[in-house]
Amino acid sequence: MLLACIFTAVAAYLLGSIPTGFLLVRFTRHQDIRALGSGNIGATNVLRSGGKSLGAATFLLDVLKGCASVWLGSVVWSVFVAAASTARAIPLRDFQALAALCCVLGHMFPVWLRFRGGKGVATGFGVFLVAAPWAALAAIGVFAVILALTRYVSLGSIIAAAGFPVFAWFLVSGQRPLFFIAVQAAVAILIILKHHQNIRRLCAGTESRFGAKQPA
């Protein structure tokens, strides 16, 4: 089962590390997104620097690579673990959680871009859209409400990330292994930490609002 875990972790990391925003801007506009706006490769900076269509495509692809990673973890579990005597000892949700964590880490720290990646919001939504769908939808709902009220993408992302483990606690049914719960909290903390510069700007009152042509 160790090989199955290693394969899941590596494959999920590599999927997560695909720099979709960077690639889209490079191939369509022949520019380096890291030299534009805030320098972040995520959907918000791509939208502000490359246009609405590229921003939407980046968000969608980042979500899909998160979904694909957790789906892959489920397939590996069903093929290599479910039929084995250790099926009960290694729950499906632990494999999903492993894939989720490694995918988000891949997005945040992609080996292809010297470990300087995005903030993990879209990819985090994608991984939990498969692993904990109702909680993920609740979190994206909170994000939408905060964005509508304040026009701060970063604030919506931070509050949604902080609220996700709470939503998961109440909305995820069935078996909830400790590792599965721990990964939910870990991903939320990682996303919030990745927004440290935004938090400083929010506290200073200098954070840009959605729609303004300023750094994300």
N, CA, C and O of each residue as an XYZ file, in Angstrom:
864
protein
N       0.811     -1.212      0.000
C       0.000      0.000      0.000
C       0.853      1.274      0.000
O       0.388      2.351     -0.372
N       2.112      1.121      0.427
C       3.008      2.275      0.437
C       3.207      2.819     -0.971
O       3.208      4.032     -1.178
N       3.376      1.922     -1.938
C       3.565      2.356     -3.323
C       2.335      3.082     -3.842
O       2.454      4.050     -4.593
N       1.154      2.619     -3.448
C      -0.084      3.284     -3.870
C      -0.150      4.700     -3.293
O      -0.576      5.633     -3.973
N       0.269      4.851     -2.053
C       0.279      6.179     -1.425
C       1.283      7.094     -2.110
O       0.991      8.261     -2.368
N       2.475      6.561     -2.406
C       3.502      7.365     -3.058
C       3.054      7.783     -4.451
O       3.233      8.934     -4.848
N       2.468      6.841     -5.194
C       1.989      7.158     -6.534
C       0.919      8.244     -6.485
O       0.945      9.183     -7.282
N      -0.021      8.117     -5.550
C      -1.085      9.108     -5.411
C      -0.519     10.484     -5.084
O      -0.922     11.487     -5.673
N       0.415     10.524     -4.145
C       0.996     11.797     -3.726
C       1.747     12.469     -4.866
O       1.573     13.664     -5.105
N       2.579     11.713     -5.569
C       3.386     12.285     -6.656
C       2.494     12.722     -7.820
O       2.664     13.817     -8.357
N       1.547     11.868     -8.208
C       0.666     12.202     -9.333
C      -0.182     13.426     -9.014
O      -0.367     14.292     -9.870
N      -0.698     13.505     -7.788
C      -1.515     14.658     -7.406
C      -0.677     15.928     -7.374
O      -1.138     16.987     -7.800
N       0.540     15.830     -6.875
C       1.425     17.006     -6.861
C       1.691     17.487     -8.282
O       1.625     18.686     -8.553
N       1.992     16.564     -9.191
C       2.301     16.943    -10.564
C       1.088     17.556    -11.259
O       1.225     18.513    -12.021
N      -0.087     17.012    -11.002
C      -1.301     17.605    -11.554
C      -1.501     19.024    -11.018
O      -1.789     19.955    -11.769
N      -1.340     19.160     -9.715
C      -1.512     20.467     -9.101
C      -0.482     21.478     -9.556
O      -0.746     22.680     -9.579
N       0.696     20.989     -9.919
C       1.794     21.906    -10.264
C       1.694     22.444    -11.689
O       2.495     23.291    -12.084
N       0.722     21.965    -12.463
C       0.556     22.510    -13.814
C       0.168     23.984    -13.696
O      -0.916     24.281    -13.195
N       1.003     24.907    -14.135
C       0.744     26.350    -13.938
C      -0.197     26.886    -15.010
O       0.245     27.522    -15.967
N      -1.461     26.635    -14.856
C      -2.427     26.937    -15.912
C      -2.455     28.424    -16.276
O      -2.450     28.772    -17.457
N      -2.485     29.295    -15.275
C      -2.494     30.724    -15.562
C      -1.250     31.163    -16.312
O      -1.332     31.926    -17.274
N      -0.113     30.686    -15.875
C       1.153     31.013    -16.528
C       1.140     30.558    -17.982
O       1.530     31.311    -18.875
N       0.694     29.328    -18.221
C       0.694     28.764    -19.573
C      -0.298     29.487    -20.482
O       0.015     29.774    -21.637
N      -1.491     29.781    -19.968
C      -2.497     30.457    -20.788
C      -2.019     31.833    -21.247
O      -2.158     32.184    -22.418
N      -1.456     32.608    -20.322
C      -0.972     33.944    -20.677
C       0.240     33.854    -21.599
O       0.390     34.662    -22.515
N       1.099     32.875    -21.357
C       2.289     32.710    -22.196
C       1.908     32.376    -23.637
O       2.464     32.942    -24.578
N       0.947     31.444    -23.807
C       0.623     30.988    -25.156
C      -0.325     31.921    -25.899
O      -0.289     31.980    -27.128
N      -1.169     32.648    -25.179
C      -2.137     33.512    -25.859
C      -1.641     34.947    -26.019
O      -1.950     35.607    -27.011
N      -0.870     35.428    -25.041
C      -0.415     36.823    -25.086
C       1.104     36.951    -25.160
O       1.641     38.051    -25.286
N       1.787     35.809    -25.079
C       3.255     35.808    -25.148
C       3.860     36.693    -24.065
O       4.840     37.401    -24.293
N       3.251     36.635    -22.880
C       3.736     37.396    -21.737
C       3.934     36.460    -20.543
O       3.396     35.354    -20.495
N       4.712     36.937    -19.600
C       4.939     36.192    -18.364
C       4.042     36.804    -17.286
O       4.268     37.939    -16.865
N       3.037     36.068    -16.842
C       2.080     36.598    -15.862
C       2.784     37.019    -14.585
O       2.274     37.863    -13.848
N       3.949     36.444    -14.311
C       4.691     36.787    -13.100
C       5.263     38.198    -13.156
O       5.661     38.754    -12.132
N       5.303     38.775    -14.353
C       5.794     40.147    -14.510
C       4.650     41.144    -14.630
O       4.881     42.326    -14.887
N       3.415     40.675    -14.445
C       2.246     41.532    -14.600
C       1.475     41.620    -13.287
O       1.417     40.651    -12.530
N       0.893     42.764    -13.022
C       0.059     42.926    -11.834
C       0.787     42.566    -10.563
O       1.868     43.080    -10.276
N       0.175     41.667     -9.802
C       0.762     41.241     -8.530
C       1.869     40.214     -8.712
O       2.612     39.927     -7.773
N       1.985     39.648     -9.939
C       2.977     38.607    -10.179
C       2.489     37.226     -9.847
O       3.209     36.250    -10.057
N       1.266     37.115     -9.327
C       0.705     35.811     -8.970
C       0.192     35.114    -10.228
O      -0.266     35.768    -11.165
N       0.271     33.780    -10.244
C      -0.156     33.033    -11.424
C      -1.621     32.612    -11.351
O      -2.110     31.925    -12.248
N      -2.326     33.016    -10.296
C      -3.703     32.593    -10.096
C      -4.707     33.346    -10.948
O      -4.358     34.279    -11.672
N      -5.975     32.919    -10.849
C      -7.035     33.429    -11.707
C      -7.273     34.928    -11.533
O      -7.555     35.618    -12.512
N      -7.165     35.447    -10.305
C      -7.449     36.865    -10.075
C      -6.463     37.750    -10.810
O      -6.867     38.711    -11.465
N      -5.184     37.447    -10.714
C      -4.190     38.261    -11.401
C      -4.272     38.076    -12.911
O      -4.062     39.025    -13.665
N      -4.577     36.862    -13.355
C      -4.740     36.627    -14.795
C      -5.919     37.437    -15.317
O      -5.842     38.022    -16.397
N      -7.006     37.475    -14.558
C      -8.184     38.243    -14.961
C      -7.843     39.722    -15.079
O      -8.222     40.377    -16.050
N      -7.130     40.244    -14.092
C      -6.810     41.667    -14.086
C      -5.771     42.024    -15.145
O      -5.781     43.127    -15.692
N      -4.879     41.082    -15.425
C      -3.776     41.388    -16.331
C      -3.996     40.866    -17.746
O      -3.462     41.414    -18.711
N      -4.789     39.800    -17.859
C      -4.936     39.167    -19.172
C      -6.333     39.189    -19.741
O      -6.522     38.833    -20.904
N      -7.329     39.599    -18.957
C      -8.691     39.661    -19.460
C      -9.615     38.662    -18.801
O      -9.170     37.705    -18.168
N     -10.910     38.894    -18.957
C     -11.917     38.068    -18.300
C     -11.892     36.623    -18.768
O     -12.008     35.703    -17.957
N     -11.741     36.418    -20.075
C     -11.788     35.053    -20.600
C     -10.624     34.217    -20.087
O     -10.808     33.052    -19.736
N      -9.439     34.793    -20.040
C      -8.280     34.062    -19.529
C      -8.402     33.823    -18.033
O      -8.014     32.766    -17.536
N      -8.940     34.801    -17.313
C      -9.144     34.625    -15.881
C     -10.126     33.508    -15.599
O      -9.895     32.678    -14.719
N     -11.227     33.484    -16.346
C     -12.228     32.434    -16.164
C     -11.662     31.066    -16.526
O     -11.929     30.080    -15.839
N     -10.878     31.003    -17.604
C     -10.269     29.743    -18.016
C      -9.277     29.243    -16.971
O      -9.214     28.047    -16.686
N      -8.506     30.161    -16.406
C      -7.553     29.786    -15.358
C      -8.275     29.217    -14.151
O      -7.885     28.178    -13.618
N      -9.331     29.900    -13.722
C     -10.107     29.418    -12.569
C     -10.668     28.029    -12.843
O     -10.551     27.134    -12.007
N     -11.276     27.848    -14.013
C     -11.886     26.563    -14.341
C     -10.854     25.446    -14.390
O     -11.082     24.364    -13.847
N      -9.726     25.699    -15.036
C      -8.694     24.668    -15.147
C      -8.065     24.345    -13.791
O      -7.734     23.191    -13.519
N      -7.901     25.354    -12.946
C      -7.371     25.103    -11.604
C      -8.348     24.267    -10.776
O      -7.936     23.399    -10.006
N      -9.636     24.535    -10.940
C     -10.641     23.715    -10.265
C     -10.593     22.284    -10.788
O     -10.629     21.332    -10.008
N     -10.512     22.134    -12.103
C     -10.537     20.802    -12.712
C      -9.323     19.962    -12.327
O      -9.442     18.753    -12.130
N      -8.157     20.594    -12.218
C      -6.990     19.794    -11.832
C      -7.102     19.336    -10.375
O      -6.584     18.280    -10.010
N      -7.783     20.137     -9.545
C      -8.058     19.695     -8.182
C      -9.019     18.520     -8.164
O      -8.801     17.538     -7.454
N     -10.088     18.625     -8.951
C     -11.052     17.522     -9.052
C     -10.381     16.256     -9.563
O     -10.601     15.167     -9.032
N      -9.556     16.409    -10.603
C      -8.897     15.250    -11.207
C      -7.964     14.553    -10.234
O      -7.861     13.327    -10.243
N      -7.286     15.319     -9.397
C      -6.348     14.731     -8.437
C      -7.068     13.852     -7.422
O      -6.629     12.739     -7.132
N      -8.172     14.356     -6.887
C      -8.915     13.574     -5.892
C      -9.596     12.386     -6.550
O      -9.678     11.311     -5.957
N     -10.085     12.569     -7.764
C     -10.651     11.441     -8.503
C      -9.584     10.363     -8.703
O      -9.866      9.174     -8.555
N      -8.368     10.775     -9.039
C      -7.278      9.821     -9.212
C      -7.006      9.075     -7.914
O      -6.796      7.862     -7.922
N      -7.009      9.804     -6.791
C      -6.816      9.140     -5.503
C      -7.886      8.103     -5.239
O      -7.600      7.045     -4.677
N      -9.111      8.389     -5.636
C     -10.212      7.433     -5.459
C     -10.005      6.196     -6.320
O     -10.272      5.078     -5.881
N      -9.525      6.399     -7.558
C      -9.285      5.271     -8.456
C      -8.171      4.382     -7.918
O      -8.288      3.157     -7.918
N      -7.086      5.011     -7.460
C      -5.972      4.238     -6.907
C      -6.440      3.421     -5.710
O      -6.077      2.253     -5.569
N      -7.241      4.033     -4.855
C      -7.775      3.314     -3.693
C      -8.619      2.126     -4.125
O      -8.475      1.036     -3.572
N      -9.489      2.316     -5.094
C     -10.385      1.238     -5.524
C      -9.622      0.091     -6.175
O     -10.015     -1.069     -6.048
N      -8.532      0.409     -6.873
C      -7.769     -0.613     -7.588
C      -6.798     -1.359     -6.673
O      -6.676     -2.581     -6.750
N      -6.107     -0.612     -5.808
C      -5.021     -1.216     -5.043
C      -5.331     -1.459     -3.568
O      -4.629     -2.225     -2.907
N      -6.372     -0.816     -3.048
C      -6.624     -0.922     -1.614
C      -7.938     -1.611     -1.302
O      -7.997     -2.439     -0.393
N      -8.984     -1.291     -2.031
C     -10.322     -1.772     -1.684
C     -10.404     -3.288     -1.640
O     -11.104     -3.851     -0.798
N      -9.689     -3.954     -2.547
C      -9.757     -5.413     -2.595
C      -8.785     -6.090     -1.630
O      -8.832     -7.305     -1.439
N      -7.907     -5.296     -1.026
C      -6.901     -5.860     -0.124
C      -7.443     -5.967      1.299
O      -8.487     -5.400      1.618
N      -6.742     -6.682      2.128
C      -7.170     -6.864      3.518
C      -7.042     -5.586      4.325
O      -7.581     -5.495      5.428
N      -6.329     -4.588      3.788
C      -6.121     -3.330      4.510
C      -7.170     -2.288      4.154
O      -7.052     -1.125      4.541
N      -8.204     -2.706      3.411
C      -9.200     -1.735      2.948
C      -9.815     -0.957      4.097
O     -10.038      0.250      3.998
N     -10.085     -1.658      5.184
C     -10.698     -0.961      6.317
C      -9.682     -0.095      7.061
O     -10.039      0.918      7.663
N      -8.421     -0.502      7.011
C      -7.396      0.260      7.727
C      -7.035      1.551      6.999
O      -6.568      2.504      7.624
N      -7.246      1.590      5.697
C      -6.937      2.782      4.914
C      -8.223      3.235      4.229
O      -8.534      2.761      3.136
N      -8.960      4.126      4.840
C     -10.241      4.562      4.281
C     -10.077      5.311      2.957
O      -9.034      5.913      2.702
N     -11.090      5.269      2.141
C     -11.088      5.991      0.874
C     -10.809      7.472      1.095
O     -10.048      8.088      0.349
N     -11.422      8.029      2.112
C     -11.267      9.468      2.330
C      -9.840      9.863      2.701
O      -9.447     11.010      2.489
N      -9.066      8.944      3.247
C      -7.666      9.256      3.510
C      -6.885      9.379      2.203
O      -6.015     10.240      2.077
N      -7.195      8.520      1.232
C      -6.544      8.628     -0.074
C      -6.970      9.913     -0.765
O      -6.151     10.586     -1.391
N      -8.241     10.252     -0.654
C      -8.714     11.506     -1.238
C      -8.029     12.697     -0.576
O      -7.643     13.651     -1.252
N      -7.881     12.641      0.727
C      -7.234     13.728      1.457
C      -5.761     13.859      1.072
O      -5.250     14.970      0.930
N      -5.082     12.727      0.904
C      -3.683     12.752      0.482
C      -3.549     13.417     -0.882
O      -2.683     14.267     -1.090
N      -4.410     13.025     -1.801
C      -4.388     13.622     -3.132
C      -4.706     15.116     -3.064
O      -4.077     15.922     -3.749
N      -5.680     15.476     -2.242
C      -6.071     16.886     -2.103
C      -4.913     17.726     -1.598
O      -4.616     18.778     -2.164
N      -4.264     17.276     -0.552
C      -3.161     18.029      0.036
C      -2.008     18.181     -0.947
O      -1.463     19.274     -1.100
N      -1.635     17.097     -1.613
C      -0.502     17.148     -2.529
C      -0.811     18.000     -3.756
O       0.072     18.680     -4.279
N      -2.053     17.964     -4.214
C      -2.439     18.798     -5.351
C      -2.343     20.278     -4.996
O      -1.802     21.069     -5.768
N      -2.860     20.647     -3.845
C      -2.791     22.054     -3.417
C      -1.334     22.482     -3.227
O      -0.958     23.592     -3.603
N      -0.525     21.612     -2.649
C       0.902     21.924     -2.486
C       1.573     22.095     -3.845
O       2.426     22.966     -4.015
N       1.186     21.263     -4.812
C       1.736     21.389     -6.151
C       1.380     22.717     -6.790
O       2.206     23.332     -7.464
N       0.148     23.157     -6.576
C      -0.277     24.441     -7.123
C       0.455     25.608     -6.455
O       0.863     26.560     -7.121
N       0.613     25.523     -5.154
C       1.272     26.605     -4.423
C       2.774     26.628     -4.629
O       3.393     27.692     -4.646
N       3.358     25.444     -4.786
C       4.820     25.334     -4.894
C       5.200     24.457     -6.082
O       5.734     23.364     -5.895
N       4.929     24.924     -7.311
C       5.216     24.108     -8.507
C       6.707     24.041     -8.808
O       7.396     25.061     -8.825
N       7.187     22.853     -9.040
C       8.610     22.666     -9.307
C       9.013     23.376    -10.591
O      10.164     23.789    -10.734
N       8.074     23.523    -11.532
C       8.382     24.124    -12.828
C       8.644     25.630    -12.727
O       9.317     26.195    -13.588
N       8.129     26.274    -11.704
C       8.283     27.724    -11.548
C       9.081     28.065    -10.297
O       8.830     29.077     -9.643
N      10.042     27.210     -9.974
C      10.914     27.415     -8.812
C      10.103     27.545     -7.522
O      10.440     28.325     -6.631
N       9.029     26.761     -7.448
C       8.195     26.640     -6.249
C       7.467     27.945     -5.888
O       7.118     28.171     -4.729
N       7.246     28.785     -6.885
C       6.488     30.025     -6.674
C       5.192     29.946     -7.475
O       5.165     30.245     -8.669
N       4.122     29.540     -6.798
C       2.864     29.316     -7.474
C       1.741     30.205     -6.980
O       1.967     31.317     -6.503
N       0.524     29.692     -7.103
C      -0.658     30.459     -6.740
C      -1.029     30.306     -5.277
O      -0.282     29.729     -4.487
N      -2.188     30.831     -4.930
C      -2.631     30.851     -3.539
C      -3.549     29.689     -3.170
O      -3.886     29.503     -2.001
N      -3.948     28.917     -4.162
C      -4.640     27.666     -3.875
C      -6.139     27.726     -3.713
O      -6.750     26.728     -3.331
N      -6.760     28.866     -3.990
C      -8.196     28.992     -3.755
C      -8.997     28.123     -4.720
O      -9.803     27.297     -4.292
N      -8.775     28.308     -6.025
C      -9.519     27.544     -7.016
C      -9.189     26.053     -6.931
O     -10.084     25.213     -7.012
N      -7.914     25.728     -6.771
C      -7.520     24.327     -6.681
C      -8.050     23.699     -5.400
O      -8.479     22.545     -5.400
N      -8.020     24.467     -4.297
C      -8.595     23.970     -3.052
C     -10.084     23.707     -3.184
O     -10.597     22.719     -2.659
N     -10.781     24.597     -3.889
C     -12.200     24.369     -4.143
C     -12.395     23.101     -4.959
O     -13.309     22.320     -4.694
N     -11.526     22.894     -5.959
C     -11.643     21.719     -6.807
C     -11.451     20.406     -6.073
O     -12.211     19.459     -6.274
N     -10.426     20.346     -5.213
C     -10.172     19.078     -4.523
C     -11.312     18.725     -3.576
O     -11.681     17.557     -3.453
N     -11.868     19.723     -2.910
C     -12.927     19.434     -1.953
C     -14.309     19.380     -2.600
O     -15.274     18.930     -1.982
N     -14.399     19.844     -3.852
C     -15.643     19.672     -4.585
C     -15.916     18.186     -4.804
O     -17.068     17.768     -4.919
N     -14.845     17.395     -4.859
C     -14.971     15.938     -4.973
C     -14.981     15.284     -3.595
O     -15.799     14.404     -3.329
N     -14.073     15.713     -2.718
C     -13.923     15.048     -1.417
C     -14.990     15.459     -0.407
O     -15.382     14.645      0.429
N     -15.464     16.689     -0.463
C     -16.477     17.182      0.485
C     -17.336     18.226     -0.232
O     -17.249     19.416      0.071
N     -18.170     17.781     -1.188
C     -18.850     18.705     -2.101
C     -19.740     19.747     -1.443
O     -19.708     20.916     -1.827
N     -20.547     19.334     -0.441
C     -21.461     20.311      0.166
C     -20.708     21.383      0.940
O     -21.091     22.553      0.931
N     -19.645     20.980      1.603
C     -18.827     21.948      2.333
C     -18.129     22.900      1.362
O     -18.034     24.099      1.627
N     -17.638     22.365      0.231
C     -16.984     23.209     -0.769
C     -17.962     24.217     -1.359
O     -17.617     25.381     -1.559
N     -19.183     23.766     -1.637
C     -20.193     24.677     -2.185
C     -20.589     25.747     -1.171
O     -20.820     26.901     -1.530
N     -20.665     25.350      0.099
C     -20.965     26.332      1.144
C     -19.861     27.377      1.234
O     -20.137     28.567      1.391
N     -18.613     26.933      1.135
C     -17.480     27.856      1.212
C     -17.460     28.812      0.020
O     -17.209     30.006      0.185
N     -17.726     28.289     -1.183
C     -17.730     29.172     -2.351
C     -18.913     30.134     -2.285
O     -18.849     31.240     -2.822
N     -19.992     29.710     -1.626
C     -21.118     30.612     -1.410
C     -20.739     31.770     -0.503
O     -21.107     32.915     -0.763
N     -20.002     31.471      0.563
C     -19.510     32.522      1.463
C     -18.583     33.463      0.709
O     -18.663     34.682      0.860
N     -17.708     32.893     -0.100
C     -16.805     33.717     -0.916
C     -17.596     34.686     -1.789
O     -17.266     35.869     -1.864
N     -18.644     34.183     -2.450
C     -19.440     35.021     -3.342
C     -20.132     36.151     -2.582
O     -20.207     37.280     -3.068
N     -20.634     35.843     -1.394
C     -21.320     36.865     -0.596
C     -20.336     37.953     -0.148
O     -20.625     39.144     -0.264
N     -19.178     37.539      0.362
C     -18.174     38.516      0.813
C     -17.683     39.362     -0.347
O     -17.498     40.570     -0.202
N     -17.470     38.738     -1.499
C     -17.024     39.481     -2.673
C     -18.075     40.498     -3.101
O     -17.747     41.635     -3.439
N     -19.338     40.083     -3.084
C     -20.416     40.990     -3.486
C     -20.535     42.174     -2.529
O     -20.819     43.294     -2.954
N     -20.320     41.927     -1.243
C     -20.479     42.980     -0.244
C     -19.283     43.927     -0.185
O     -19.447     45.126      0.040
N     -18.086     43.389     -0.385
C     -16.877     44.199     -0.181
C     -16.055     44.434     -1.442
O     -15.276     45.385     -1.510
N     -16.226     43.574     -2.433
C     -15.414     43.577     -3.655
C     -13.940     43.267     -3.377
O     -13.070     43.596     -4.183
N     -13.668     42.633     -2.235
C     -12.321     42.167     -1.927
C     -12.253     40.668     -2.212
O     -12.825     39.868     -1.472
N     -11.553     40.287     -3.282
C     -11.381     38.871     -3.597
C     -10.615     38.171     -2.478
O     -10.960     37.061     -2.072
N      -9.578     38.833     -1.991
C      -8.737     38.234     -0.959
C      -9.514     37.985      0.327
O      -9.372     36.930      0.947
N     -10.326     38.941      0.726
C     -11.101     38.778      1.960
C     -12.096     37.634      1.817
O     -12.259     36.830      2.735
N     -12.757     37.562      0.671
C     -13.676     36.458      0.435
C     -12.964     35.112      0.485
O     -13.488     34.142      1.034
N     -11.758     35.059     -0.097
C     -10.976     33.820     -0.111
C     -10.564     33.413      1.296
O     -10.650     32.240      1.658
N     -10.118     34.377      2.084
C      -9.650     34.100      3.443
C     -10.794     33.601      4.323
O     -10.646     32.610      5.037
N     -11.930     34.288      4.271
C     -13.068     33.901      5.105
C     -13.633     32.560      4.654
O     -14.008     31.738      5.490
N     -13.699     32.328      3.352
C     -14.191     31.053      2.843
C     -13.279     29.908      3.267
O     -13.751     28.842      3.663
N     -11.960     30.139      3.181
C     -11.001     29.108      3.603
C     -11.124     28.812      5.092
O     -11.089     27.655      5.511
N     -11.270     29.872      5.887
C     -11.400     29.682      7.337
C     -12.688     28.952      7.688
O     -12.729     28.174      8.641
N     -13.729     29.201      6.923
C     -15.009     28.582      7.225
C     -15.151     27.161      6.718
O     -15.999     26.410      7.199
N     -14.313     26.781      5.732
C     -14.486     25.467      5.132
C     -14.408     24.309      6.124
O     -15.286     23.446      6.093
N     -13.396     24.242      7.012
C     -13.362     23.110      7.959
C     -14.602     23.037      8.838
O     -15.027     21.948      9.223
N     -15.184     24.189      9.157
C     -16.414     24.204      9.957
C     -17.573     23.622      9.151
O     -18.344     22.805      9.654
N     -17.683     24.055      7.888
C     -18.729     23.514      7.025
C     -18.562     22.005      6.861
O     -19.536     21.253      6.898
N     -17.312     21.574      6.679
C     -17.047     20.149      6.483
C     -17.441     19.336      7.715
O     -17.951     18.221      7.598
N     -17.201     19.902      8.886
C     -17.535     19.190     10.119
C     -19.028     18.889     10.198
O     -19.429     17.824     10.668
N     -19.833     19.815      9.745
C     -21.283     19.654      9.855
C     -21.922     19.035      8.611
O     -22.985     18.420      8.706
N     -21.291     19.190      7.452
C     -21.936     18.771      6.208
C     -21.412     17.466      5.620
O     -22.060     16.873      4.758
N     -20.251     17.014      6.073
C     -19.716     15.741      5.572
C     -20.307     14.603      6.385
O     -20.175     14.572      7.609
N     -20.947     13.684      5.715
C     -21.563     12.546      6.404
C     -20.687     11.309      6.250
O     -19.762     11.284      5.439
N     -20.988     10.301      7.028
C     -20.239      9.053      6.948
C     -18.929      9.105      7.697
O     -18.754      9.896      8.624
N     -18.018      8.255      7.286
C     -16.732      8.132      7.964
C     -15.893      9.394      7.764
O     -15.775      9.909      6.652
N     -15.317      9.878      8.856
C     -14.462     11.065      8.804
C     -13.151     10.769      9.528
O     -12.999     11.117     10.698
N     -12.202     10.127      8.840
C     -10.926      9.782      9.479
C     -10.176     11.029      9.939
O     -10.379     12.125      9.416
N      -9.318     10.839     10.917
C      -8.558     11.955     11.477
C      -7.718     12.653     10.413
O      -7.662     13.882     10.376
N      -7.066     11.880      9.549
C      -6.225     12.478      8.508
C      -7.064     13.322      7.557
O      -6.621     14.386      7.124
N      -8.248     12.873      7.231
C      -9.174     13.604      6.358
C      -9.521     14.950      6.971
O      -9.539     15.965      6.274
N      -9.795     14.965      8.259
C     -10.128     16.209      8.958
C      -8.898     17.114      9.037
O      -8.996     18.326      8.844
N      -7.741     16.514      9.321
C      -6.514     17.293      9.450
C      -6.151     17.981      8.141
O      -5.692     19.123      8.150
N      -6.351     17.304      7.022
C      -6.029     17.894      5.726
C      -6.941     19.076      5.422
O      -6.494     20.072      4.852
N      -8.204     18.978      5.794
C      -9.116     20.107      5.606
C      -8.587     21.353      6.312
O      -8.557     22.442      5.737
N      -8.176     21.179      7.551
C      -7.631     22.301      8.314
C      -6.313     22.776      7.721
O      -6.063     23.979      7.648
N      -5.464     21.835      7.295
C      -4.154     22.193      6.752
C      -4.284     23.006      5.470
O      -3.578     23.999      5.291
N      -5.180     22.593      4.581
C      -5.375     23.322      3.328
C      -5.913     24.725      3.606
O      -5.479     25.696      2.987
N      -6.852     24.824      4.533
C      -7.396     26.136      4.892
C      -6.296     27.050      5.429
O      -6.225     28.221      5.057
N      -5.451     26.526      6.292
C      -4.356     27.323      6.863
C      -3.362     27.737      5.782
O      -2.896     28.876      5.770
N      -3.035     26.814      4.873
C      -2.103     27.128      3.794
C      -2.637     28.255      2.918
O      -1.892     29.163      2.548
N      -3.921     28.198      2.586
C      -4.517     29.245      1.756
C      -4.464     30.594      2.464
O      -4.135     31.610      1.852
N      -4.786     30.598      3.744
C      -4.753     31.854      4.505
C      -3.319     32.390      4.587
O      -3.098     33.588      4.408
N      -2.353     31.518      4.854
C      -0.959     31.954      4.922
C      -0.473     32.509      3.586
O       0.319     33.451      3.552
N      -0.944     31.931      2.495
C      -0.559     32.408      1.167
C      -1.093     33.813      0.893
O      -0.620     34.503     -0.011
N      -2.079     34.224      1.680
C      -2.650     35.566      1.527
C      -2.041     36.570      2.516
O      -2.658     37.595      2.806
N      -0.851     36.290      3.032
C      -0.292     37.152      4.071
C      -0.097     38.592      3.595
O      -0.312     39.534      4.358
N       0.308     38.764      2.339
C       0.477     40.128      1.827
C      -0.873     40.830      1.703
O      -0.992     42.022      1.990
N      -1.885     40.082      1.275
C      -3.228     40.659      1.175
C      -3.753     41.060      2.548
O      -4.417     42.086      2.695
N      -3.446     40.238      3.552
C      -3.889     40.549      4.910
C      -3.257     41.846      5.390
O      -3.920     42.670      6.018
N      -1.978     42.026      5.095
C      -1.307     43.279      5.469
C      -1.969     44.469      4.780
O      -2.195     45.507      5.403
N      -2.279     44.316      3.488
C      -2.904     45.417      2.759
C      -4.329     45.672      3.236
O      -4.774     46.819      3.277
N      -5.040     44.617      3.593
C      -6.386     44.803      4.138
C      -6.329     45.578      5.445
O      -7.144     46.471      5.677
N      -5.381     45.243      6.290
C      -5.237     45.950      7.569
C      -4.817     47.400      7.359
O      -5.195     48.284      8.128
N      -4.031     47.636      6.309
C      -3.558     48.995      6.036
C      -4.552     49.801      5.208
O      -4.381     51.007      5.028
N      -5.587     49.137      4.705
C      -6.580     49.826      3.888
C      -6.124     50.088      2.473
O      -6.677     50.958      1.800
N      -5.115     49.347      1.996
C      -4.577     49.575      0.654
C      -4.866     48.420     -0.301
O      -4.395     48.424     -1.439
N      -5.624     47.448      0.146
C      -5.938     46.302     -0.717
C      -6.838     46.749     -1.866
O      -7.761     47.539     -1.673
N      -6.557     46.232     -3.063
C      -7.355     46.608     -4.242
C      -8.668     45.830     -4.261
O      -8.738     44.685     -3.816
N      -9.689     46.470     -4.780
C     -11.004     45.841     -4.879
C     -11.183     45.232     -6.272
O     -10.530     45.629     -7.236
N     -12.076     44.272     -6.341
C     -12.354     43.597     -7.603
C     -12.873     44.625     -8.616
O     -13.793     45.391     -8.330
N     -12.267     44.623     -9.792
C     -12.661     45.583    -10.810
C     -11.663     46.711    -10.962
O     -11.653     47.399    -11.983
N     -10.819     46.910     -9.952
C      -9.789     47.946    -10.015
C      -8.539     47.377    -10.637
O      -8.179     46.239    -10.336
N      -7.864     48.117    -11.488
C      -6.665     47.649    -12.151
C      -5.450     47.907    -11.272
O      -4.613     48.765    -11.552
N      -5.389     47.125    -10.195
C      -4.279     47.229     -9.254
C      -3.812     45.828     -8.921
O      -4.511     44.868     -9.247
N      -2.649     45.664     -8.277
C      -2.143     44.348     -7.936
C      -3.121     43.576     -7.085
O      -3.790     44.137     -6.218
N      -3.201     42.248     -7.345
C      -4.116     41.380     -6.586
C      -3.559     41.087     -5.225
O      -4.186     40.374     -4.442
